């Protein structure tokens, strides 16, 4: 379901994220001295930096959004849903949309552009293994492996196959049946990451671990996965995409 920045701050995603991030304190309890819990900041203290074009890769973002293809689908992802352990709902929906368009609808290979905007807790999908281990993101967001243990790495991004474009697209073992972020990128998918959400969740992570929000944000921005592009606001990126002919789908 789409959310506005106002509802993100007032409840909804922020509340869910706060509950998830509260478990960081437990995950690092043995490493962090116990302190009196911090009170939440007053509403007036919550603000986001407003990025200018020079503050992010505006040229690359606009090149991806203004791509010339006859069919363009963009997903909005707020929560890092899983289908089963190790399998992100976002990536399987992207792949299913591409397969349906290119093959089932007969639009042909290369005629479908795909993209996703990550905002809310979904921004953790943009971070590399080092950040997942350092900030215990699997434990914080209750993303568990098949044994019921928190993931310590971003296993959802890594390719599950050789990502070959050969063979039957429905046969398995190729890029068409590879449910990873890397495979989606191999097929041309663009990923946009909300800077506002990065700022908010870096700040909440810092509050729970006794760190500095600006330092956590800088750490995350320096450790994003290749090809994941920061945008000033996820909702803004969705608006620009729709104004350029993209059809928006919520992640279900």
N, C-alpha and C positions, 0 to 999 in steps of 0.2 A: 504494500500500500504506500502511495506517495505521501510524504510528510513535508511540511514547511519548516523553515528554520525556526520559526516561533514555536511550533509544537515540538520540534526536536529539543529545544531548550526547556520547554515547560513540562514535558512528560515523555510518553512514548519511547522513542529510541534512546533519549538521554537517560530515562529511568531504567530501561533495560540494560543500557551500557553501564550505568552506575552500579547496578546489582551485580553484573558480571565482573566489573573491575574490583568490587569489594573483595572478591576471592583472591586478588593478588596479594592482599595483606596476609592471608593464610598461607599462600604458596611460598612467600618469602619470610615467613615468621621466624624461621631459624636463623635467618641472615640479618634481620632488621630488629634493632632494639624496640621493645614495646613502648609506645607513647600514648598519651591521651588522644583519642580520636579527634581529628580536626573537624570543626564545624563547617558546613557547606558555605560557599561564598554567597554574599547577598546578590540579588538580581542585578544591581547596578555594577557589580564587579565583573559580570560576564560580558565579554565583548570579543569580537573577532577582528583580526587585522584585515583591512580591505586591500587586496593585492592590485597592483598596477600591472600593465602588460609586461613591463620589464622585470617583474618579480617572479615570473614563471615562464615556461616555454610557450608563449602565446602563439608563435608561428607554427610550431609543431601541432599544437592543439587544434588550431583552425584548419591546418592542412588535413588533419584526420576527419574533422567534422564536415568539411566542404568537399569530401571525396565524391567523385562523379561515378555513381553506380545506380542502376535502375531501381534497386531494392535496398533499403537501409533500415535495419532494426537496432534499437538501442534499449538495453535493460537498465532499470534502476534497482540497485541492490543496497538495502539498508542493514540487513541482518545476515550474518554468515551462516545461512542454513546448510545442513548436510542432508543428502539423500540417504546414505549409509556412511559408516565411518570411513574416512579417507576420500569421500566423494562429495564435492561441492555442488549444491543445487544450481548455483550461478553458471558454472561451466557446462554442466549437462544441458541446461536450457539453451545456452548459446549454441552448442553443437547440434542439438535437435532442431533449432530454428534454421541453421545453415543447411543441414541435411534435407529438411523438408522443402526449403526454397530451391536449392540447387538441383535436387533430384526428384522429389515427389511432385513438386509444382512445375518442374521442367524449365526453370529459369536458367539453368546452366551454371557450370563452375565459374567462379569469379564474378558473378553478377549480383551477389548479395553481400553488402557490407554489414558488419556487426560491430557493436560496441557495448560497453557497460560503464555506468557511472557508479562508483563506490562512495557511499556516504553513510553516516552512522557507524555502527560497529564493523560493517563490512570493510572498512579501510584496512583492517588487519590483513586481508588477503593480499595487499600490496607490499607487505613487508617481508624481507628475506629471513632465512633460517636463523641468522644470528640474533635478530630482534625477537623472534619467537622464543628462543632459548633464554635470552637475557631478561625479557619482561614476562616470561611465563604466560604467554598469550593463550595457549591451549587451556590451561587451568582457569585463567581469568574469564574466558568466554565459553567454558564448558564444551570445548571441542575435543572429543575423546577418540582414541583409536579402538580397534576391534576388541581389545582387552579391557576396555573401560578406563584406560589411563589417558591423561591429558597429552595431547600432541606437543612435542617439543620442537617441531620444525614445521614449516609451511609445506606440508606434504601434498596439498591440493594443487600446487603450481607445477610440480615436476611431471614431465611427460611419462605416460604409462606404456608407450609403444615407441617404435622407431620413427613414428609420425610419417610413414610412407603414404603417398597419394595414389599408389597403385592398388588395383584390385577392387572387388565389390565393396561399395561404401557401407553395406550392411553386414559384411562378413566378420568384422572384428579384426583386431591386430593392426589397424591402420589409423591414420590421423582422424578419420571420420568417426571412429568409435573410441577415441582417446579423450577421457573426461577430465582433462587437466587444463590449467590456465595456459601452459606452454603450448599445448596443441591448438587452443583457440587462437593464440597469437600467430601460430604457424599458418593458420587459415586467414589471417589478416585482421583479427579482432583488435580493436583499440580499447584501452582501459583508462578511464579518467578518475582521479582520486581527489575528493573534496578536501581542500586545504582547511576549511572551517572545521570539518570533522576530525582531521588529523590534529588540529590545535586543541579541540575539546577533549579528545580521548588521551592525548599526550598529557594534558593538564590533569585529568582525572587519574591517570596512571601515576603521575608524580605525587599527587595528593595521597594516594594509597601506599606508596612506597617511600615517602619521605624525600623524594627527589625534587628537581627543579623542572617545571613544565617546559620552559624554553629549551633546556638541555635535552629533554626527552624528545621534543619536537625536532630539534636539529639532528638528533641521533636517527630518528625515523626517516627524515627526509634524505639523509645520507645513505640509508640502507633500504631503499625501495627496489623492487624487482625491476629488471630491465624492461623498458617499454611502457611502464605504468606512468602516466602523465598527471602531474598535479594541475588542478583547475581551481580558481578562486573559490567557487561554491558549486557543489554538486547540482543543486537545483538550477543554477545559472547555466551550467553546461547542458542540462536537459533542455532548457528553453532554447538555447542556441541551436542545439541539434534538431529540435522539432521545427524551428524556423528555417532549417536547411533541408527539410523533407524527410527526416528520420521518423519512423513509427516507434513510439515508446511502449514498452511492455514492462509491467511490474514483475518482479521475481516472485514466483509462487511456489 
